[in-house]
C-alpha cells in the first residue's frame, strides 16, 4: 500500500521516508513518508485557516461528520485491523476490537452537546457560560493503541470545533495514515492533518506558536518534556502518562474466579497498557494459590505472530521496549523467583512469554518502576492498612484495583488508594462516557466523557446587566 501524509485535505508524499517494521518478523513492512518542519508549518497554516470556518459550523454538522468517520472505520475494519496487527503486533482479533472500539468512541462523542449553561438569570443579571473551541490541537499518539487512543482525542477535538494535527508514533504510523486516506474527503480541507515523523517533530509541534493545545499520551519522562516545551507559548495541555497500577487481592476472594481476570488485567496487549496491572499484592492466605493459578495461565498462553489463528499474545512492539522488558526479567530473577516464563526464545521477533515472579518485595525495580511488558510481580501482604500504604508509595497514580467478595470492604479500600481511577473486581475497564486521568506523575487533565470534551474548549462567561 502506498501511504501518504494528510495535509490540507490532500494526500501527499513526505520530504523523507523511514522503514516501518513488523515486530513479529523484524521485516520491513513498507517505507513510510515522513514530514519535514516545512510540512508541519504548512499543516498548521491549513489547520488555522480551516479552524476559522469549522468553528462556525453547527454542532449538528460536526456530529454528522463524526458519524461518517465512524462509518468509514466500520466499513474498513478488516483492512485497518490487519495494518494495525502488522505494525503493532497485537493479535488480529484484538486489532479488530480496537478498530471497532475506536468507532464506538466516535459515536459516543457524536451524542454529546455543548449547551450554554445559565449560571444566573435574576432580575439584575443574566450570566451564561459558553464553551468555545481553542484553535489548532496537536495530538501525539503512542504505539501501544494507535487507533483507540487517537479516538480519545480526535472526536472530542472535532466536536468542540477545533482543527487538529495528529502525529502517530514513529513505529506505528500506518494505521493512522490509512485512516487519513479514508476520511480525507469527509471533512473540509485542513480540519484534520496527519503527519508521520522519525521522532523529530514532537518538540516542534509542542512549541509551535500556531498550535493552541497539546493532547499527549505517552511516558512520564516524555510528558515532562512536552509540558516544558508547551510552556513557551502557554499552551493548554492534557497529559495521560505512565502508571504502576497495583492490584490488591484480599483474603476473601474466590481465587478460581479472580485469577483469569487478574491475568487479563496484567497481560492484555502484552502488558503494554498504561493502566495494566503492573504489581499484584496478594494476601498471605491466598498467595500460593493465586501465584500457582497465574503461573498456570501464563504457561498456557499462546504467544506468536498476531496474524496466526489462536495467538493470544503477540510480540513486544519495538526493540527498545523488548530490551527494557528483558532487563526487568533479570531484575525479577535476581530479586525474586520466576515461576512461569522468563526465557526469551531465540529467533526473529520481539517475543517474550508472560512471566510471573513471586517472593519479591517493593524494593526491586520490577515492583517500583513501570515495566510496560509481560512481567508480573506478585507480592505478599498480611495487613490491609500496610498494603494500602505500599500501593500508594509510588510516584504514579493512574489506576488500580481491589479484589474482594465483600464489596463494602473493597469500597473502603478503594477510597484510600491514590489513583485517578480505582476499579473493584475488574481492571483497565475504560468506557467513553467515564472520565479518565491520572494524579501525581501519571498526568494532568482528563480525557473521555463530557469532562474530557470540555478540555478541548475555552470557557467564556457572558455577564449581562439587566438593571
C-alpha positions in Angstrom: 0.0 0.0 0.0 1.2 3.5 -0.8 1.0 5.6 2.3 0.6 9.3 2.3 0.5 12.2 4.7 -2.7 14.2 5.0 -2.1 17.9 4.7 -4.8 20.5 3.9 -7.1 17.8 2.5 -4.5 16.4 0.2 -2.7 13.0 0.4 0.9 13.9 -0.2 4.4 12.5 -0.1 6.7 13.3 2.8 10.1 15.0 2.4 11.7 11.8 3.5 10.9 8.1 4.3 11.5 5.7 7.1 11.1 1.9 7.4 8.3 0.5 9.5 9.0 -3.0 10.9 6.7 -5.9 11.7 7.7 -6.7 15.3 6.7 -10.3 14.8 9.2 -10.8 12.0 11.5 -7.8 12.2 11.0 -7.4 8.5 10.3 -4.0 6.8 6.6 -3.7 6.1 7.0 -0.5 4.0 8.8 2.8 3.6 6.6 5.4 5.4 6.6 9.0 4.4 8.0 11.4 7.0 7.1 15.1 7.2 9.6 18.0 7.3 9.3 21.0 9.5 8.2 23.0 6.5 5.3 20.5 6.0 4.4 20.9 9.7 4.2 24.6 9.2 2.1 24.0 6.1 -0.3 21.8 8.1 -0.6 24.3 10.9 -1.4 27.1 8.4 -4.0 24.9 6.8 -5.5 23.9 10.2 -5.7 27.6 11.2 -7.5 28.5 8.0 -9.8 25.5 8.4 -10.5 26.4 12.0 -11.8 29.8 11.0 -14.6 28.1 9.1 -15.0 24.9 11.2 -15.6 26.7 14.5 -18.7 28.4 12.9 -20.3 25.1 11.7 -23.3 23.9 13.7 -22.7 21.2 16.3 -25.2 19.1 14.3 -22.9 19.2 11.3 -19.9 18.3 13.4 -21.9 15.3 14.8 -22.8 14.2 11.4 -19.1 14.2 10.4 -18.1 12.1 13.4 -20.7 9.6 12.4 -19.3 9.5 8.9 -15.8 8.8 10.2 -17.2 6.0 12.4 -18.9 4.6 9.4 -15.7 4.7 7.4 -13.9 2.9 10.2 -16.5 0.2 10.4 -16.6 -0.3 6.7 -12.9 -0.7 6.5 -12.4 -2.6 9.8 -10.7 -5.7 8.4 -8.2 -3.7 6.4 -7.4 -1.3 9.3 -7.1 -4.2 11.7 -4.6 -6.1 9.5 -2.5 -3.0 9.2 -2.6 -2.5 12.9 -1.6 -6.0 13.7 1.3 -5.9 11.2 2.8 -2.7 12.6 1.9 -3.1 16.3 2.0 -6.9 16.8 -1.2 -7.5 18.7 -3.4 -10.5 17.7 -5.7 -9.8 14.8 -8.8 -10.3 17.0 -7.6 -7.6 19.4 -6.9 -5.3 16.5 -10.4 -5.8 15.2 -11.7 -5.0 18.6 -9.6 -1.8 18.8 -10.9 -0.6 15.4 -14.5 -1.3 16.5 -13.9 0.3 19.9 -12.5 3.4 18.2 -15.6 3.8 16.0 -17.8 3.4 19.1 -15.8 6.3 20.8 -16.6 8.5 17.8 -20.3 7.6 18.1 -20.3 8.4 21.8 -18.9 11.9 21.2 -21.4 12.2 18.4 -24.1 12.0 21.1 -22.7 14.9 23.2 -23.6 18.5 23.2 -22.1 21.8 24.4 -25.1 23.8 25.6 -24.9 27.2 27.0 -25.1 27.0 30.8 -27.2 29.5 32.6 -25.4 30.3 35.9 -27.8 33.0 36.9 -30.9 34.6 35.4 -32.2 37.1 38.0 -33.9 40.5 38.0 -30.4 42.2 37.9 -28.3 40.0 35.7 -28.0 37.0 33.4 -24.8 35.0 33.5 -24.0 32.5 30.8 -21.2 30.0 30.4 -20.2 29.2 26.8 -17.8 26.5 25.6 -15.8 27.8 22.7 -13.1 25.9 20.7 -9.5 26.5 21.3 -8.0 26.5 17.8 -5.5 24.0 16.4 -4.9 20.9 18.5 -1.7 18.9 18.5 -2.4 15.3 19.2 0.6 13.0 19.9 -0.4 9.3 19.8 1.7 6.4 21.3 2.4 3.0 19.8 0.5 0.7 22.1 -3.0 1.6 21.0 -2.7 3.7 17.8 -6.4 3.7 17.0 -8.2 3.8 20.3 -6.0 6.5 21.7 -6.5 8.5 18.6 -10.2 8.2 19.3 -9.6 9.6 22.8 -8.7 12.9 21.1 -9.9 13.3 17.6 -13.7 13.2 18.0 -13.7 15.4 21.1 -11.5 17.9 19.4 -13.7 18.0 16.3 -17.0 18.1 18.1 -15.7 21.1 20.1 -15.0 22.9 16.8 -11.2 22.6 16.7 -8.9 21.6 13.9 -6.1 19.2 14.6 -2.6 18.0 13.7 -2.2 14.2 14.5 1.3 12.7 15.0 1.3 9.0 15.4 4.2 7.1 16.9 7.1 6.5 14.5 6.9 2.8 15.0 3.1 2.6 14.3 2.2 5.3 11.8 0.5 3.2 9.1 -3.0 2.7 10.6 -3.3 6.5 11.3 -2.1 7.3 7.8 -4.6 4.9 6.3 -7.4 6.4 8.4 -6.4 9.7 6.9 -6.9 8.3 3.4 -10.3 7.1 4.4 -11.5 10.3 5.9 -9.8 12.8 3.6 -13.0 13.6 1.8 -15.3 13.6 4.8 -14.1 16.8 6.4 -13.2 20.2 5.0 -9.6 20.6 3.9 -7.3 21.3 6.8 -9.6 20.3 9.6 -7.6 17.1 10.1 -3.9 16.7 9.2 -1.9 13.6 9.8 1.9 13.8 9.9 4.3 10.9 10.4 7.8 11.6 11.6 11.0 9.8 12.6 11.0 11.1 16.2 12.0 14.6 15.1 8.7 16.7 15.0 7.4 16.2 18.5 9.3 19.1 20.1 8.4 21.3 17.1 4.7 20.6 17.5 4.7 21.2 21.2 6.5 24.5 20.8 4.7 25.7 17.6 3.1 29.1 18.2 0.2 28.2 15.8 -1.0 25.3 18.0 -3.2 26.1 20.9 -3.3 22.8 22.9 -1.3 19.6 23.1 -3.0 16.3 23.9 -0.3 13.8 24.6 -0.3 10.2 25.6 3.0 8.5 26.5 5.6 8.1 29.1 6.0 10.3 32.1 9.5 11.4 31.1 8.4 12.5 27.7 5.3 14.1 29.2 7.5 16.3 31.3 9.4 17.4 28.2 6.1 18.1 26.4 4.9 20.3 29.4 8.2 22.2 29.4 8.1 22.8 25.6 4.4 23.8 25.6 5.1 26.3 28.4 7.0 28.5 25.9 3.7 29.6 24.3 1.4 28.9 27.4 -0.4 26.1 25.5 -3.1 24.2 27.2 -2.1 20.6 27.8 -3.6 17.2 28.6 -1.1 14.6 29.6 -2.0 10.9 30.0 1.2 9.4 31.2 2.7 6.3 32.8 1.4 4.1 35.6 2.4 1.4 38.0 -1.1 0.1 38.8 -1.4 -2.0 41.9 -3.9 -4.8 42.3 -4.8 -5.5 45.9 -6.2 -9.1 46.3 -8.0 -9.6 49.6 -8.2 -12.8 51.6 -11.8 -13.5 50.9 -11.6 -13.8 47.1 -12.5 -16.9 45.1 -9.1 -17.5 43.5 -10.6 -19.6 40.7 -12.8 -16.7 39.7 -10.3 -13.8 40.0 -7.1 -15.3 38.7 -8.2 -15.2 35.0 -9.4 -11.6 35.4 -6.2 -10.6 37.1 -4.2 -12.3 34.3 -6.1 -10.4 31.6 -5.7 -7.1 33.6 -2.0 -7.6 33.7 -1.2 -9.2 30.3 -3.7 -7.6 27.9 -1.7 -6.2 24.9 1.3 -7.9 26.5 1.2 -5.6 29.4 1.8 -2.6 27.1 -1.0 -0.6 28.6 -0.6 2.4 30.8 -3.3 1.1 33.1 -2.2 -2.6 33.0 -1.9 -4.2 36.4 1.8 -4.0 37.0 2.1 -5.3 40.5 -0.2 -7.6 42.5 -0.4 -7.6 46.3 -1.9 -10.8 47.4 -3.0 -11.6 51.0 -0.8 -14.3 52.5 -3.7 -16.7 53.0 -4.3 -17.0 49.3 -0.9 -16.0 48.0 0.4 -19.5 47.0 -2.9 -20.5 45.3 -3.1 -17.2 43.3 0.5 -17.5 42.2 0.0 -21.1 41.1 -3.1 -20.2 39.1 -1.5 -17.2 37.4 1.6 -19.3 36.6 -0.6 -22.0 35.0 -2.4 -19.3 32.9 0.9 -17.9 31.8 2.3 -21.3 30.8 -0.8 -22.0 28.8 -0.8 -18.7 26.9 -0.2 -18.9 23.1 2.5 -16.4 22.1 3.1 -15.8 18.4 2.5 -13.8 15.3 -0.6 -11.8 15.6 -1.8 -12.8 12.2 -1.7 -16.5 13.1 -5.0 -18.0 14.3 -5.1 -18.8 18.0 -2.4 -16.3 19.1 -3.3 -14.8 22.4 -0.2 -12.5 22.9 1.9 -11.1 20.1 5.4 -9.7 20.3 6.5 -6.6 22.1 6.0 -3.6 19.8 9.6 -2.5 19.3 13.2 -3.5 20.0 13.8 -0.7 22.6 10.8 -2.0 24.7 11.9 -5.6 24.2 15.3 -4.9 25.6 13.8 -3.0 28.6 11.5 -5.8 29.5 14.3 -8.4 29.3 16.2 -6.2 31.8 13.2 -6.3 34.1 13.0 -10.0 33.9 16.6 -10.2 35.0 15.7 -7.9 37.9 12.9 -10.3 38.8 15.3 -13.3 38.6 17.8 -11.6 40.9 15.3 -10.4 43.5 12.5 -13.0 43.3 11.6 -16.4 42.0 10.3 -16.8 38.4 7.6 -19.4 38.3 6.4 -19.0 34.7 8.1 -17.7 31.6 11.3 -15.8 31.9 13.1 -17.4 29.0 13.2 -15.3 25.8 13.0 -17.5 22.7 15.7 -17.4 20.0 14.9 -16.2 16.5 13.2 -13.2 14.9 10.5 -11.2 16.5 10.3 -9.4 19.9 8.6 -12.3 21.7 8.6 -12.6 25.5 6.4 -15.2 27.2 4.2 -14.0 30.0 6.3 -14.1 33.1 5.2 -14.5 36.8 7.6 -13.5 39.6 6.9 -14.4 43.3 8.8 -13.9 46.5 9.8 -10.3 45.6 9.4 -7.1 47.5 8.8 -3.5 46.9 12.5 -2.5 46.7 13.0 -4.3 43.4 12.9 -2.3 40.2 10.3 -4.7 38.8 7.9 -3.6 41.5 8.8 0.1 41.9 9.1 1.0 38.3 6.7 0.7 35.3 7.8 -2.3 33.3 5.3 -1.9 30.5 5.6 -5.5 29.4 4.5 -9.1 30.2 6.3 -9.5 33.5 4.1 -9.5 36.7 5.5 -9.4 40.2 3.2 -10.9 43.0 4.0 -9.5 46.4 2.7 -11.0 49.7 1.0 -8.9 52.4 -0.8 -9.6 55.7 -2.2 -6.2 56.9 -4.7 -4.2 54.8 -3.6 -0.8 56.1 0.0 -1.7 55.3 -0.8 -2.8 51.8 -2.7 0.4 51.0 0.4 2.4 52.2 2.6 0.3 50.0 0.3 0.6 46.9 0.3 4.4 47.4 4.1 4.6 47.8 4.7 5.4 44.1 5.3 8.4 42.0 2.5 7.2 39.8 -1.3 7.4 40.3 -3.1 6.3 37.1 -5.2 3.3 38.0 -5.5 0.4 40.4 -7.9 -2.3 41.5 -9.2 -4.0 44.6 -10.4 -7.6 44.6 -12.8 -9.0 47.2 -16.1 -10.9 47.7 -17.1 -8.2 50.1 -18.0 -5.1 48.1 -18.3 -2.8 51.2 -14.8 -3.9 52.3 -13.4 -3.4 48.8 -15.0 0.0 48.6 -13.4 1.1 51.8 -10.0 0.1 50.5 -10.7 1.7 47.1 -11.4 5.1 48.7 -7.9 5.0 50.3 -5.9 4.2 47.1 -4.3 7.2 45.5 -5.1 6.9 41.8 -7.2 8.7 39.2 -9.3 5.5 38.7 -9.7 2.6 41.0 -11.7 -0.5 39.9 -13.3 -3.1 42.1 -13.3 -6.7 40.9 -12.2 -5.6 37.4 -9.3 -3.8 35.9 -8.5 -1.5 33.0 -12.2 -1.0 32.1 -12.3 2.2 30.0 -15.6 3.4 28.8 -16.2 6.5 26.6 -18.6 8.2 29.0 -16.4 7.7 32.1 -13.7 10.5 32.6 -10.2 9.2 32.8 -7.0 10.8 34.0 -4.1 10.4 36.4 -2.7 12.0 39.5 0.9 12.6 40.6 3.3 11.9 37.7 0.6 9.9 35.8 -0.8 13.0 34.1 -2.6 16.3 34.0 -6.2 16.8 32.9 -9.0 14.5 31.8 -9.9 12.5 28.7 -13.3 10.9 27.8 -16.8 11.8 29.0 -18.2 15.3 29.0 -15.4 16.4 31.2 -12.9 15.3 28.6 -14.8 17.1 25.9 -14.6 20.3 27.9 -10.8 20.1 27.9 -10.9 20.9 24.2 -12.9 24.1 24.8 -12.3 27.5 26.4 -14.9 28.6 28.9 -16.3 32.0 28.1 -18.6 33.9 30.5 -21.1 36.4 29.2 -22.4 38.6 32.1 -25.3 40.8 31.3 -26.7 43.6 33.5 -30.5 43.9 33.4 -30.9 46.9 35.5 
